[in-house]
Amino acid sequence: MDIAALSMMMSTTQVKQQASLSVMDKAIGDAESKGNQMVEMLEKSIPHPDLGNKIDLRG
């Protein structure tokens, strides 16, 4: 194998690795964002601690 072919092969491998890392970084960012949204949604869905503790029996 000559130097030019070896250089092209190494360059192609490096580009593939960089693309793979970029895709993984994007996936991690999306997962973190969706996780944060889920936490916010769960925090908003927690009822007020005083609601439902007393019943008004007078009519």
C-alpha positions, 0 to 999 in steps of 0.5 A: 500500500502506498503512502497516499492510499494509507493517508486517505484511509486514515483520514476517512477513519478519522472523519467517521470517528468524528461523525460518530462522536458528534452523533453521540454528543447530540443524542446525549444532549437530547436525552438530558433535555428530555430528562429535564423536561420530565423532571419539570413536568413531574414537579408541576404535577405534585399536588399542593400538600394542604389540598384534600386534608380537610373535608367541610361536612357542614352543608 
